[in-house]
Amino acid sequence: MPVNLTAPDPHSLLPVPGVRLGVTMAGVRKANRRDLTVVALDPGASVAGVFTRNRFCAAPVQVCQEHLAQRSDIRALVINTGNANAGTGADGLARARQTCEALAGLMQLEPQQVLPFSTGVIMETLPVDRIVAGLPAAIAALGVDQWGEAAAGIMTTDTLPKACSRTVVIGGKTVTLSGISKGAGMIRPNMATMLGFVATDAVIAPELLQPLVREAADLSFNRITIDGDTSTNDSFVLIATHQAGHAPITSLSSEEGRLLRDAVVAVSQQLAQAIVRDGEGATKFISVVVEGGKTEDECRKAAYAIAHSPLVKTAFFASDPNLGRILAAVGYAGIDDLDQSLIELHLDDVHVVTRGGRRPEYREEDGQRVMKQSEITVRVGLNRGAASTTVWTCDFSHEYVTINADYRS
């Protein structure tokens, strides 16, 4: 069961002027499930994205990067679930391009104006004929109020759709942001298998969209980990339709730029945390806070070492305060001049370790009380400086093994 996560209320998901979405059943992998989504953008929209750093990246990732590098006027996105089109070589690239060509032909666009996205099983041939056959139905379903349908249509092992909206007033105008994401396993920073799409009608200089999506990713999707595996297909896309009617934002450091930046980051973090809450087999949502570092980079190293550790994660699943595992993870995080005698460790309000050793007042029953909670904060103090960072993760349960052992069956 997801950790304190419920399906979004479709009525809470706000239309973004200039964006229409359509979902259909194409039978990509399984019959009778929504697995093909088309997103249509009005002329003049701007699109930017960040993608997996896995060098074995999927064919659609490569095609997306090519089309964005050409500074094409992106007018449509096509997303299939059930098949990742990764590890498929030249044939996979040809099939990703064929998908773009088919959608472009139906929408009177050029192929380079289409971005393709795939998620699902790796190293299987993309059934492009089924996708092409399903495109007319997805186009016929296009509507401004289909965010909930689209969130469900991009799921794989997710148990719940993930979507949210918010508004912010910029220059006296109400600006809308809506987003969807998917992911539950094969999640690790450097783009965590996840997909994320956020759209806004904010009026922003197109050249600011890429630094904004990069910063938003670094503060959200690049702060989550479920199992330490970096996917071949990770993609996070930010769309601006420029239809809100306020004066253009020309600097992210301006008051208007900061308002938009904060809203984009907030939506991205909510979508990213929803992925962790719906982690495969997860029973607990864990915030790992590392503070007092010399640099943010070394804080990240320590936080990820804790969050990736199977020993730590299984201890949390068992509600076993075997907290020496956390100290061990900090020790091997790669901070070469770390002084263990300065380390402090808290579990929520329980002070466990002081000056590198067990605090005399600490009682194991207090640690176990916290470990039994569904939401837990691990706070590590390095006492080396003023830098800090936060990473979100979940526990490892028996169900995680079951899901991934049975994934293809």
N, C-alpha and C positions, 0 to 999 in steps of 0.2 A: 504494500500500500504506500502511496506517496506520503511524504512527511509534511503534514500541515499544508497540503496543497489541494485545491479543488478546481474543477473545470471552470473556465471563465464564463461569466454570464454573457451570452451573445449580445444582450442589450447594452452592456457596458463597453462594447468595442465600437469605437467611433469611426465613421467614414472619414477618409482623408481625401479632400477634393483633388481630383486628378489621378486617382488610383481605383481600379476595378479588379475584382478577383473572381475567378470561376474554377469550380472543382468538379471532377467527374470520376467515374470508375472505368479504368482502362484495362484492368486485369494484368498489370505489369508483372506481378508475382502471384497474387491470390485473387480469386474472383470475389465479387460483391464487397469490395472495399474501396473507399475513396483513395486514389493514389496518383492522381494527375491534377496539377494546379497550374493555371495560367494567371499571370498578373499583367494587366494592361495599363500603360502609363500615357497620360495626355502628352501632346507635343510640348517640348520645352522643359520637361523634367530632367533633373540631374541625378546621376547614380554613381556611387563609389562603393568599394568593397575591400575586405581583407579576407585572406584565404589561408588554408592549412600551410604549415611549413614542412609537412611531410614530403620528402623528395619523391616519393612514389605517389604523387598526387593524381587524382582521378581525371579522366578525360574532360568532364564538364568544367572542372576547375581550370584546366588549361585553356579551354575555349573561352570561358568568362574573362580570364586575364588577357587573352588576345583581343577580345572585343572592347574591353575597357581601355586597353593600351592604345587602341585605334581612335580613342575619343569619339566613339560613335554616339549618335543620338539614340540612346537606349530607350526602346518603347515597349518592351515586353520581357517577362521572365517566364520560363517554363520549368516546373519542378515535378520530378517523379520520385516516388518512394518504391521500395521493394527491390531495387537494383541500383548499386552504386556506380556502375560503369567505371570501375577502377581495376587496375591490373588487366586491362583489356587491349593494350597496345594500340597500333594504328587503326585497327578495326573499331575500337572504342571511340577514338577521335572522330572517325568518319561517321559513326552513328550519332554522336553528340551534335556534329555539324548538320547531319540530316534532319535532326529534330528542329534545329534553328531554322533550316531552310523551309521545312514544312509549315511551321508556325508563321514565319515571315510571309509565305505565299498566301496563307489564309487571312492575314491581317494587312496585306498590302504594304509590307515593310521589306527592308533589306535584311539578309541573314545576320549581319553584324550588329543589327539593332536589337537582337534577341540574346538574352543570357540564359544558358541552361544550367540546371542544378539537379543532381541525382543523389539519392541516399538509399542504403540497403546493403545487400550482400555483395561482397567484393569478388572479383575475378569470374563473374558470370556475364555472358553476352547480353547487352541491353536489347530488349525486345522492341526495337524502334518501330516496327510495324504496328504494334498495339498502341504505342504512344501516339503515332501519327493518326491512327484510326480514332483515338479518343479526343484529339484536339478540337474538332468541331463542337462536341458536346461541352467541353470546358469553356470554349469561347461563347457558346450560347448561354452559359450560366453566369457570365460576367455580371457583376453587380458591385455597388459601393458598400454593401452591407454583408459581405461574405467573409469577413475576417475570421469568424469562428469556424466556418466550413474549411477555410484554408488551413487554419491551425490543425484541424483534425486530418486534413488531407496530406500533410507532410510527415505524419508520425510513422515510426517504425516500431521499436520495442517500447516506446512511450506508453504509459497507461492512461495519460490524460493529455489533452491539447494544452498548449501554452500560448497565451496571448494576453495583451494588456493595452490600454490606451491612457492618455492623459492630455490635458490642455495646459497652455501657458499663455499669458498675455504679453505680447511683444509689440511695442509701438502702438499701443491702444487697440490692437487686433488680437482676437483669439486664434492661437496656433494649435493645431491638432497633431498628435503623434499616436500612431498605432503600430503594433509590432507582433510578430509571431516567431516562435522558435520550436525546434525539435531536438531531442537528444535524451538519452538515458544511459548509454554505455559507450565504450570507446571514446571516453572524454578525458582530455588533458589539455592544459594551456598550450599556447601557440596555435590557437584556434582549437577549440575543444570539440562518435560521428554526430556533428551538430550542424544545423542550419539556423540562421537568424535573419530576419527581414524587418526593418523598421522604416516606416514612411512618415513624412511630415509635409504639411503644406507651407512651411516656413519659406520665406524669400531669403535666400542665402547665396552669396557669390559661389558659383560652381567649384572654383578652385579651393574653397574651404572645406568641401565635403570630404575629401580624402583624409586630411589631418583630423577631422572630427570623427570619422568612422574608426580611424586607427586609435585615437584616444579613448573612445567609447569601448572598443574591443579590449584594450589593455586594462580598463577599469571594471570589466564585467566578464565577458566570455573567456578572457585570458586569465581570470582569477578563479576558475573552477576546475576541479578534477574529480573524477569518479574512480577510474581504474588505471590512470597513468598512461593510457594508450592514445597517441595522437592520430587522429583519423586521416584518411586519404581525401576526404570530401569536405572538410570544414569550410564554411563560407558564412560571412556576415556582411549584409548589404544595407546601405543607407540610401534612401530615396528622398529627394526634395522636389516637390512639384511647383513651388514658388507661387502658390495661388492664395496665400493668406491676406495679401493686400497691404502689408506694412512696408516701410522703407527697407531696401535691401540691407542685409547684414554683410558688412565688408571686413569685419575683424572679429575673431573669436574672443578677443580680450576686451571688446566693448561690452557695455551693460547688456545690450540685446544679444550679443554673441554668447555671453556667459549664461544668460537665461536659457537660450536654446541648447547650449552644451550641457547644462545641468539636467535639462529635461531628457535629452537623448541618452545621457549616462544613466539616469534613473530608470528609464524604460528598459535599457539594455541590461542593467543589473537585475531588474525584476525577472526578465526572461531567462537570464543566465542562472539565477538562483532557483528558478522553477525546474531547470534541467537537473540540478543537484537534488532537489527535493523529490524528483521522480527518478532518481538513479536506480538502475536495475537492482532490485532486491533491497533497496535502502529502507532502513527503519529509523535512521537518525540524521539530522542535518547539523553539520559541524562547521562553525566559524573558527578558523585558525588565525589568530592575531599575533604577529611577531613585532615587537617594538624595541626601541633602544639600540638599533643597529647603527653602524657607521654610515651605511648606504642602504637605499631601498633594495638594491640588488641582493645584498647578503640577507636582508630580511626575507625576501622572496625565496631564496635558497632554503632557508630554515623552514619557512612555512610549507613549501612544496614537499620537502623531505618528510615532514610530519603527515601531510595530507595524502601523499602517495604510499606511505608505508602500509603494506598488508597487515603487519603485526599490530600497528596502531589501530587500524580500521576494524580488524577482527576483535580486538579488545573492546572497542566501543560497542560493537554488535552484542558482545556477551555481557555488557555492563560490568566489565572486570577492570578495576582501577589499577591495572598493571602499567603504571605510568612511567616506569623506567624506560619503556619503549619510546616514549616521546623524547626523553633526554637523549637516548641513543640516536634517534633521527636527527636531532639538532646537532649532535656531535659529528655525524658523517655528512652533514649538509655541504661541506666544502668551504667553511670559514676557517682558513688555516691558522689564524692567530687567535681563535676563540679562547677566552679565559672561562673555563667551566665554573670557577669559583664565584662568578658574577651572575650566574643564571638564576632567574626567578620563574616559577611556573604556577599559574592559577587555572583551575577548572571553575568557570563561572565565578562565584564568590568564595570558593575554597582555595586557600593559599597552600599549595602542596610542597613546593621546593623553594628554599631560600639559600642564596650564596652557594648554589650548586649541589646542595644536599637536602635530604628530607627535612622539612620544617618540623621541629619537635612537637608543635601543637597539632600537626596534621593527624587526622584519624581516618583510617581507610573507609569506615562507614560513611564519612562525609563525601569522599570521592565517589563511592558507589552510588550515593544518593543523586549526585549530578549525572553520573554515567547512565542512570536509568531514564533520564529525561529524553524527550524526542528532539530537543534543540539544545546544543551545548556550545559553549565558547571555550576554546583552549587559548590561553594567553601566555606567551613566553616573553620574558624580558631579558635582553642580551646585555643591557647596561654598558653599551659601547658608544652610544651617540644618541641622535634624536630622530633617526629614520624609523619608519614603520610600514607595515603592509598587512593586508587581510586576504586570505584565500578561503573559498568555500568548498566543502567536500561532504561525503557521507560515509557511512560504515560499509563493511563487507559482510554480507549474510550468505547463508546456504543458498538462498534464492538466486543470488548473482551467478553462482556456478551453474545452477539449473538452467537459467535463462540462456546463458552463453553456450552451454553444452547442447541445448536443443534448438539453437537459433535457426538453423537451416532446415530443420525437420518440420 
